[in-house]
């Protein structure tokens, strides 16, 4: 079943505000994830002399963490 609706001027403003808040929240989450990934990469790079491996489907293979 489909519905058609018309946004009023105040409804358009509210929808724009909701979208703005959603994007701001998602951008913050993205920045936090980037920082966490960078911290993990930094931590991995300090493990000098150690090979890094990932187990996948029963096989172990070296991975590049840089």
PDB file of N, CA, C and O in Angstrom:
ATOM      1  N   UNK A   1       0.848  -1.172   0.000  1.00  0.00           N
ATOM      2  CA  UNK A   1       0.000   0.000   0.000  1.00  0.00           C
ATOM      3  C   UNK A   1       0.898   1.241   0.000  1.00  0.00           C
ATOM      4  O   UNK A   1       1.838   1.327   0.790  1.00  0.00           O
ATOM      5  N   UNK A   2       0.619   2.160  -0.849  1.00  0.00           N
ATOM      6  CA  UNK A   2       1.413   3.389  -0.948  1.00  0.00           C
ATOM      7  C   UNK A   2       0.647   4.548  -0.350  1.00  0.00           C
ATOM      8  O   UNK A   2      -0.582   4.611  -0.390  1.00  0.00           O
ATOM      9  N   UNK A   3       1.419   5.461   0.205  1.00  0.00           N
ATOM     10  CA  UNK A   3       0.830   6.671   0.763  1.00  0.00           C
ATOM     11  C   UNK A   3       1.479   7.870   0.102  1.00  0.00           C
ATOM     12  O   UNK A   3       2.688   7.881  -0.130  1.00  0.00           O
ATOM     13  N   UNK A   4       0.708   8.843  -0.191  1.00  0.00           N
ATOM     14  CA  UNK A   4       1.219  10.108  -0.707  1.00  0.00           C
ATOM     15  C   UNK A   4       0.948  11.170   0.344  1.00  0.00           C
ATOM     16  O   UNK A   4      -0.123  11.197   0.951  1.00  0.00           O
ATOM     17  N   UNK A   5       1.903  12.026   0.552  1.00  0.00           N
ATOM     18  CA  UNK A   5       1.685  13.103   1.501  1.00  0.00           C
ATOM     19  C   UNK A   5       2.406  14.351   1.023  1.00  0.00           C
ATOM     20  O   UNK A   5       3.347  14.289   0.232  1.00  0.00           O
ATOM     21  N   UNK A   6       1.956  15.442   1.507  1.00  0.00           N
ATOM     22  CA  UNK A   6       2.545  16.732   1.173  1.00  0.00           C
ATOM     23  C   UNK A   6       3.114  17.318   2.454  1.00  0.00           C
ATOM     24  O   UNK A   6       2.433  17.400   3.476  1.00  0.00           O
ATOM     25  N   UNK A   7       4.367  17.719   2.381  1.00  0.00           N
ATOM     26  CA  UNK A   7       4.985  18.334   3.552  1.00  0.00           C
ATOM     27  C   UNK A   7       4.585  19.807   3.632  1.00  0.00           C
ATOM     28  O   UNK A   7       4.624  20.545   2.647  1.00  0.00           O
ATOM     29  N   UNK A   8       4.210  20.189   4.808  1.00  0.00           N
ATOM     30  CA  UNK A   8       3.935  21.598   5.051  1.00  0.00           C
ATOM     31  C   UNK A   8       5.273  22.310   5.222  1.00  0.00           C
ATOM     32  O   UNK A   8       6.291  21.643   5.407  1.00  0.00           O
ATOM     33  N   UNK A   9       5.305  23.621   5.167  1.00  0.00           N
ATOM     34  CA  UNK A   9       6.572  24.336   5.399  1.00  0.00           C
ATOM     35  C   UNK A   9       7.215  23.961   6.737  1.00  0.00           C
ATOM     36  O   UNK A   9       8.430  23.777   6.811  1.00  0.00           O
ATOM     37  N   UNK A  10       6.411  23.848   7.786  1.00  0.00           N
ATOM     38  CA  UNK A  10       6.998  23.478   9.086  1.00  0.00           C
ATOM     39  C   UNK A  10       7.458  22.020   9.070  1.00  0.00           C
ATOM     40  O   UNK A  10       8.443  21.672   9.722  1.00  0.00           O
ATOM     41  N   UNK A  11       6.747  21.168   8.326  1.00  0.00           N
ATOM     42  CA  UNK A  11       7.167  19.771   8.196  1.00  0.00           C
ATOM     43  C   UNK A  11       8.486  19.649   7.449  1.00  0.00           C
ATOM     44  O   UNK A  11       9.322  18.810   7.784  1.00  0.00           O
ATOM     45  N   UNK A  12       8.668  20.486   6.441  1.00  0.00           N
ATOM     46  CA  UNK A  12       9.925  20.484   5.696  1.00  0.00           C
ATOM     47  C   UNK A  12      11.079  20.927   6.585  1.00  0.00           C
ATOM     48  O   UNK A  12      12.172  20.364   6.515  1.00  0.00           O
ATOM     49  N   UNK A  13      10.841  21.923   7.411  1.00  0.00           N
ATOM     50  CA  UNK A  13      11.875  22.396   8.337  1.00  0.00           C
ATOM     51  C   UNK A  13      12.232  21.285   9.323  1.00  0.00           C
ATOM     52  O   UNK A  13      13.409  21.043   9.588  1.00  0.00           O
ATOM     53  N   UNK A  14      11.225  20.615   9.860  1.00  0.00           N
ATOM     54  CA  UNK A  14      11.481  19.523  10.817  1.00  0.00           C
ATOM     55  C   UNK A  14      12.236  18.382  10.151  1.00  0.00           C
ATOM     56  O   UNK A  14      13.165  17.828  10.738  1.00  0.00           O
ATOM     57  N   UNK A  15      11.849  18.029   8.935  1.00  0.00           N
ATOM     58  CA  UNK A  15      12.548  16.965   8.212  1.00  0.00           C
ATOM     59  C   UNK A  15      14.003  17.367   7.953  1.00  0.00           C
ATOM     60  O   UNK A  15      14.904  16.539   8.092  1.00  0.00           O
ATOM     61  N   UNK A  16      14.237  18.604   7.585  1.00  0.00           N
ATOM     62  CA  UNK A  16      15.605  19.077   7.367  1.00  0.00           C
ATOM     63  C   UNK A  16      16.409  19.023   8.664  1.00  0.00           C
ATOM     64  O   UNK A  16      17.577  18.637   8.652  1.00  0.00           O
ATOM     65  N   UNK A  17      15.791  19.408   9.783  1.00  0.00           N
ATOM     66  CA  UNK A  17      16.472  19.359  11.078  1.00  0.00           C
ATOM     67  C   UNK A  17      16.809  17.921  11.471  1.00  0.00           C
ATOM     68  O   UNK A  17      17.902  17.650  11.969  1.00  0.00           O
ATOM     69  N   UNK A  18      15.873  17.005  11.249  1.00  0.00           N
ATOM     70  CA  UNK A  18      16.120  15.596  11.554  1.00  0.00           C
ATOM     71  C   UNK A  18      17.278  15.053  10.713  1.00  0.00           C
ATOM     72  O   UNK A  18      18.143  14.334  11.213  1.00  0.00           O
ATOM     73  N   UNK A  19      17.276  15.407   9.436  1.00  0.00           N
ATOM     74  CA  UNK A  19      18.343  14.956   8.546  1.00  0.00           C
ATOM     75  C   UNK A  19      19.682  15.517   8.983  1.00  0.00           C
ATOM     76  O   UNK A  19      20.688  14.808   8.984  1.00  0.00           O
ATOM     77  N   UNK A  20      19.696  16.780   9.351  1.00  0.00           N
ATOM     78  CA  UNK A  20      20.938  17.419   9.806  1.00  0.00           C
ATOM     79  C   UNK A  20      21.473  16.733  11.056  1.00  0.00           C
ATOM     80  O   UNK A  20      22.666  16.444  11.142  1.00  0.00           O
ATOM     81  N   UNK A  21      20.601  16.472  12.024  1.00  0.00           N
ATOM     82  CA  UNK A  21      21.035  15.791  13.255  1.00  0.00           C
ATOM     83  C   UNK A  21      21.537  14.381  12.966  1.00  0.00           C
ATOM     84  O   UNK A  21      22.537  13.946  13.538  1.00  0.00           O
ATOM     85  N   UNK A  22      20.844  13.664  12.076  1.00  0.00           N
ATOM     86  CA  UNK A  22      21.259  12.315  11.710  1.00  0.00           C
ATOM     87  C   UNK A  22      22.649  12.337  11.078  1.00  0.00           C
ATOM     88  O   UNK A  22      23.520  11.558  11.464  1.00  0.00           O
ATOM     89  N   UNK A  23      22.857  13.224  10.112  1.00  0.00           N
ATOM     90  CA  UNK A  23      24.164  13.299   9.455  1.00  0.00           C
ATOM     91  C   UNK A  23      25.265  13.714  10.417  1.00  0.00           C
ATOM     92  O   UNK A  23      26.377  13.187  10.359  1.00  0.00           O
ATOM     93  N   UNK A  24      24.963  14.649  11.295  1.00  0.00           N
ATOM     94  CA  UNK A  24      25.963  15.076  12.284  1.00  0.00           C
ATOM     95  C   UNK A  24      26.352  13.906  13.185  1.00  0.00           C
ATOM     96  O   UNK A  24      27.532  13.715  13.479  1.00  0.00           O
ATOM     97  N   UNK A  25      25.364  13.121  13.623  1.00  0.00           N
ATOM     98  CA  UNK A  25      25.630  11.958  14.486  1.00  0.00           C
ATOM     99  C   UNK A  25      26.447  10.908  13.737  1.00  0.00           C
ATOM    100  O   UNK A  25      27.393  10.351  14.294  1.00  0.00           O
ATOM    101  N   UNK A  26      26.093  10.631  12.482  1.00  0.00           N
ATOM    102  CA  UNK A  26      26.819   9.629  11.700  1.00  0.00           C
ATOM    103  C   UNK A  26      28.239  10.085  11.383  1.00  0.00           C
ATOM    104  O   UNK A  26      29.159   9.267  11.358  1.00  0.00           O
ATOM    105  N   UNK A  27      28.427  11.373  11.141  1.00  0.00           N
ATOM    106  CA  UNK A  27      29.773  11.884  10.894  1.00  0.00           C
ATOM    107  C   UNK A  27      30.634  11.771  12.149  1.00  0.00           C
ATOM    108  O   UNK A  27      31.826  11.475  12.059  1.00  0.00           O
ATOM    109  N   UNK A  28      30.036  12.005  13.323  1.00  0.00           N
ATOM    110  CA  UNK A  28      30.757  11.841  14.586  1.00  0.00           C
ATOM    111  C   UNK A  28      31.159  10.381  14.781  1.00  0.00           C
ATOM    112  O   UNK A  28      32.291  10.090  15.167  1.00  0.00           O
ATOM    113  N   UNK A  29      30.231   9.469  14.515  1.00  0.00           N
ATOM    114  CA  UNK A  29      30.540   8.034  14.619  1.00  0.00           C
ATOM    115  C   UNK A  29      31.672   7.660  13.661  1.00  0.00           C
ATOM    116  O   UNK A  29      32.570   6.900  14.024  1.00  0.00           O
ATOM    117  N   UNK A  30      31.628   8.187  12.452  1.00  0.00           N
ATOM    118  CA  UNK A  30      32.667   7.914  11.461  1.00  0.00           C
ATOM    119  C   UNK A  30      34.023   8.412  11.953  1.00  0.00           C
ATOM    120  O   UNK A  30      35.020   7.697  11.850  1.00  0.00           O
ATOM    121  N   UNK A  31      34.067   9.632  12.487  1.00  0.00           N
ATOM    122  CA  UNK A  31      35.322  10.179  13.006  1.00  0.00           C
ATOM    123  C   UNK A  31      35.849   9.334  14.159  1.00  0.00           C
ATOM    124  O   UNK A  31      37.055   9.107  14.256  1.00  0.00           O
ATOM    125  N   UNK A  32      34.959   8.864  15.033  1.00  0.00           N
ATOM    126  CA  UNK A  32      35.385   8.011  16.147  1.00  0.00           C
ATOM    127  C   UNK A  32      35.938   6.682  15.650  1.00  0.00           C
ATOM    128  O   UNK A  32      36.932   6.185  16.179  1.00  0.00           O
ATOM    129  N   UNK A  33      35.300   6.106  14.638  1.00  0.00           N
ATOM    130  CA  UNK A  33      35.804   4.850  14.067  1.00  0.00           C
ATOM    131  C   UNK A  33      37.159   5.047  13.399  1.00  0.00           C
ATOM    132  O   UNK A  33      38.044   4.202  13.529  1.00  0.00           O
ATOM    133  N   UNK A  34      37.327   6.169  12.677  1.00  0.00           N
ATOM    134  CA  UNK A  34      38.621   6.443  12.054  1.00  0.00           C
ATOM    135  C   UNK A  34      39.706   6.544  13.119  1.00  0.00           C
ATOM    136  O   UNK A  34      40.799   6.007  12.940  1.00  0.00           O
ATOM    137  N   UNK A  35      39.417   7.225  14.220  1.00  0.00           N
ATOM    138  CA  UNK A  35      40.396   7.374  15.298  1.00  0.00           C
ATOM    139  C   UNK A  35      40.724   6.017  15.921  1.00  0.00           C
ATOM    140  O   UNK A  35      41.882   5.732  16.225  1.00  0.00           O
ATOM    141  N   UNK A  36      39.704   5.187  16.107  1.00  0.00           N
ATOM    142  CA  UNK A  36      39.933   3.858  16.675  1.00  0.00           C
ATOM    143  C   UNK A  36      40.789   3.005  15.737  1.00  0.00           C
ATOM    144  O   UNK A  36      41.697   2.305  16.186  1.00  0.00           O
ATOM    145  N   UNK A  37      40.505   3.064  14.456  1.00  0.00           N
ATOM    146  CA  UNK A  37      41.297   2.307  13.481  1.00  0.00           C
ATOM    147  C   UNK A  37      42.737   2.797  13.475  1.00  0.00           C
ATOM    148  O   UNK A  37      43.666   1.991  13.438  1.00  0.00           O
ATOM    149  N   UNK A  38      42.931   4.114  13.511  1.00  0.00           N
ATOM    150  CA  UNK A  38      44.288   4.659  13.535  1.00  0.00           C
ATOM    151  C   UNK A  38      45.029   4.224  14.793  1.00  0.00           C
ATOM    152  O   UNK A  38      46.215   3.899  14.731  1.00  0.00           O
ATOM    153  N   UNK A  39      44.345   4.215  15.932  1.00  0.00           N
ATOM    154  CA  UNK A  39      44.971   3.769  17.180  1.00  0.00           C
ATOM    155  C   UNK A  39      45.367   2.297  17.089  1.00  0.00           C
ATOM    156  O   UNK A  39      46.443   1.912  17.545  1.00  0.00           O
ATOM    157  N   UNK A  40      44.508   1.486  16.507  1.00  0.00           N
ATOM    158  CA  UNK A  40      44.826   0.064  16.349  1.00  0.00           C
ATOM    159  C   UNK A  40      45.989  -0.137  15.393  1.00  0.00           C
ATOM    160  O   UNK A  40      46.855  -0.978  15.635  1.00  0.00           O
ATOM    161  N   UNK A  41      46.016   0.630  14.308  1.00  0.00           N
ATOM    162  CA  UNK A  41      47.145   0.528  13.380  1.00  0.00           C
ATOM    163  C   UNK A  41      48.444   0.943  14.059  1.00  0.00           C
ATOM    164  O   UNK A  41      49.485   0.313  13.869  1.00  0.00           O
ATOM    165  N   UNK A  42      48.374   1.993  14.842  1.00  0.00           N
ATOM    166  CA  UNK A  42      49.559   2.457  15.561  1.00  0.00           C
ATOM    167  C   UNK A  42      50.038   1.393  16.544  1.00  0.00           C
ATOM    168  O   UNK A  42      51.235   1.127  16.657  1.00  0.00           O
ATOM    169  N   UNK A  43      49.094   0.798  17.244  1.00  0.00           N
ATOM    170  CA  UNK A  43      49.427  -0.267  18.194  1.00  0.00           C
ATOM    171  C   UNK A  43      50.078  -1.443  17.474  1.00  0.00           C
ATOM    172  O   UNK A  43      51.052  -2.021  17.957  1.00  0.00           O
ATOM    173  N   UNK A  44      49.525  -1.791  16.303  1.00  0.00           N
ATOM    174  CA  UNK A  44      50.080  -2.906  15.543  1.00  0.00           C
ATOM    175  C   UNK A  44      51.489  -2.598  15.042  1.00  0.00           C
ATOM    176  O   UNK A  44      52.343  -3.484  15.006  1.00  0.00           O
ATOM    177  N   UNK A  45      51.731  -1.356  14.660  1.00  0.00           N
ATOM    178  CA  UNK A  45      53.044  -1.009  14.129  1.00  0.00           C
ATOM    179  C   UNK A  45      54.116  -1.039  15.217  1.00  0.00           C
ATOM    180  O   UNK A  45      55.303  -1.161  14.914  1.00  0.00           O
ATOM    181  N   UNK A  46      53.707  -0.928  16.479  1.00  0.00           N
ATOM    182  CA  UNK A  46      54.686  -0.997  17.570  1.00  0.00           C
ATOM    183  C   UNK A  46      55.092  -2.427  17.890  1.00  0.00           C
ATOM    184  O   UNK A  46      56.048  -2.658  18.630  1.00  0.00           O
ATOM    185  N   UNK A  47      54.376  -3.367  17.340  1.00  0.00           N
ATOM    186  CA  UNK A  47      54.723  -4.768  17.564  1.00  0.00           C
ATOM    187  C   UNK A  47      55.804  -5.183  16.576  1.00  0.00           C
ATOM    188  O   UNK A  47      55.586  -6.036  15.716  1.00  0.00           O
ATOM    189  N   UNK A  48      56.972  -4.565  16.715  1.00  0.00           N
ATOM    190  CA  UNK A  48      58.061  -4.808  15.762  1.00  0.00           C
ATOM    191  C   UNK A  48      58.568  -6.238  15.881  1.00  0.00           C
ATOM    192  O   UNK A  48      58.637  -6.821  16.963  1.00  0.00           O
ATOM    193  N   UNK A  49      58.918  -6.770  14.724  1.00  0.00           N
ATOM    194  CA  UNK A  49      59.470  -8.117  14.680  1.00  0.00           C
ATOM    195  C   UNK A  49      58.436  -9.220  14.776  1.00  0.00           C
ATOM    196  O   UNK A  49      58.785 -10.400  14.740  1.00  0.00           O
ATOM    197  N   UNK A  50      57.189  -8.862  14.895  1.00  0.00           N
ATOM    198  CA  UNK A  50      56.149  -9.877  14.999  1.00  0.00           C
ATOM    199  C   UNK A  50      55.341  -9.884  13.713  1.00  0.00           C
ATOM    200  O   UNK A  50      54.932  -8.829  13.228  1.00  0.00           O
ATOM    201  N   UNK A  51      55.111 -11.051  13.165  1.00  0.00           N
ATOM    202  CA  UNK A  51      54.255 -11.173  11.996  1.00  0.00           C
ATOM    203  C   UNK A  51      52.812 -11.118  12.449  1.00  0.00           C
ATOM    204  O   UNK A  51      52.473 -11.595  13.532  1.00  0.00           O
ATOM    205  N   UNK A  52      51.974 -10.544  11.630  1.00  0.00           N
ATOM    206  CA  UNK A  52      50.549 -10.450  11.933  1.00  0.00           C
ATOM    207  C   UNK A  52      49.809 -11.410  11.026  1.00  0.00           C
ATOM    208  O   UNK A  52      50.006 -11.412   9.811  1.00  0.00           O
ATOM    209  N   UNK A  53      48.965 -12.217  11.616  1.00  0.00           N
ATOM    210  CA  UNK A  53      48.219 -13.210  10.863  1.00  0.00           C
ATOM    211  C   UNK A  53      46.729 -13.087  11.146  1.00  0.00           C
ATOM    212  O   UNK A  53      46.306 -12.634  12.210  1.00  0.00           O
ATOM    213  N   UNK A  54      45.965 -13.497  10.174  1.00  0.00           N
ATOM    214  CA  UNK A  54      44.517 -13.522  10.315  1.00  0.00           C
ATOM    215  C   UNK A  54      44.047 -14.918   9.973  1.00  0.00           C
ATOM    216  O   UNK A  54      44.439 -15.483   8.952  1.00  0.00           O
ATOM    217  N   UNK A  55      43.205 -15.472  10.832  1.00  0.00           N
ATOM    218  CA  UNK A  55      42.621 -16.781  10.546  1.00  0.00           C
ATOM    219  C   UNK A  55      41.329 -16.562   9.787  1.00  0.00           C
ATOM    220  O   UNK A  55      40.471 -15.787  10.208  1.00  0.00           O
ATOM    221  N   UNK A  56      41.199 -17.243   8.674  1.00  0.00           N
ATOM    222  CA  UNK A  56      39.998 -17.101   7.873  1.00  0.00           C
ATOM    223  C   UNK A  56      39.635 -18.463   7.308  1.00  0.00           C
ATOM    224  O   UNK A  56      40.419 -19.078   6.584  1.00  0.00           O
ATOM    225  N   UNK A  57      38.459 -18.919   7.640  1.00  0.00           N
ATOM    226  CA  UNK A  57      37.920 -20.177   7.122  1.00  0.00           C
ATOM    227  C   UNK A  57      38.916 -21.320   7.292  1.00  0.00           C
ATOM    228  O   UNK A  57      39.134 -22.104   6.368  1.00  0.00           O
ATOM    229  N   UNK A  58      39.513 -21.411   8.464  1.00  0.00           N
ATOM    230  CA  UNK A  58      40.407 -22.525   8.751  1.00  0.00           C
ATOM    231  C   UNK A  58      41.816 -22.351   8.245  1.00  0.00           C
ATOM    232  O   UNK A  58      42.663 -23.204   8.510  1.00  0.00           O
ATOM    233  N   UNK A  59      42.103 -21.292   7.532  1.00  0.00           N
ATOM    234  CA  UNK A  59      43.450 -21.053   7.015  1.00  0.00           C
ATOM    235  C   UNK A  59      44.029 -19.818   7.687  1.00  0.00           C
ATOM    236  O   UNK A  59      43.297 -18.888   8.025  1.00  0.00           O
ATOM    237  N   UNK A  60      45.313 -19.807   7.876  1.00  0.00           N
ATOM    238  CA  UNK A  60      45.983 -18.651   8.468  1.00  0.00           C
ATOM    239  C   UNK A  60      46.847 -18.036   7.391  1.00  0.00           C
ATOM    240  O   UNK A  60      47.613 -18.723   6.715  1.00  0.00           O
ATOM    241  N   UNK A  61      46.711 -16.709   7.240  1.00  0.00           N
ATOM    242  CA  UNK A  61      47.501 -16.021   6.227  1.00  0.00           C
ATOM    243  C   UNK A  61      48.028 -14.709   6.803  1.00  0.00           C
ATOM    244  O   UNK A  61      47.351 -14.070   7.608  1.00  0.00           O
ATOM    245  N   UNK A  62      49.225 -14.307   6.398  1.00  0.00           N
ATOM    246  CA  UNK A  62      49.753 -13.017   6.866  1.00  0.00           C
ATOM    247  C   UNK A  62      48.963 -11.870   6.244  1.00  0.00           C
ATOM    248  O   UNK A  62      48.468 -11.981   5.123  1.00  0.00           O
ATOM    249  N   UNK A  63      48.852 -10.773   6.981  1.00  0.00           N
ATOM    250  CA  UNK A  63      48.170  -9.596   6.476  1.00  0.00           C
ATOM    251  C   UNK A  63      49.048  -8.380   6.634  1.00  0.00           C
ATOM    252  O   UNK A  63      49.915  -8.328   7.506  1.00  0.00           O
ATOM    253  N   UNK A  64      48.813  -7.401   5.778  1.00  0.00           N
ATOM    254  CA  UNK A  64      49.505  -6.129   5.848  1.00  0.00           C
ATOM    255  C   UNK A  64      48.668  -5.184   6.688  1.00  0.00           C
ATOM    256  O   UNK A  64      47.521  -4.908   6.335  1.00  0.00           O
ATOM    257  N   UNK A  65      49.210  -4.678   7.798  1.00  0.00           N
ATOM    258  CA  UNK A  65      48.438  -3.797   8.684  1.00  0.00           C
ATOM    259  C   UNK A  65      48.703  -2.335   8.424  1.00  0.00           C
ATOM    260  O   UNK A  65      48.134  -1.473   9.093  1.00  0.00           O
ATOM    261  N   UNK A  66      49.552  -2.044   7.468  1.00  0.00           N
ATOM    262  CA  UNK A  66      49.858  -0.632   7.175  1.00  0.00           C
ATOM    263  C   UNK A  66      48.847  -0.013   6.281  1.00  0.00           C
ATOM    264  O   UNK A  66      48.961   1.164   5.941  1.00  0.00           O
TER     265      UNK A  66
END
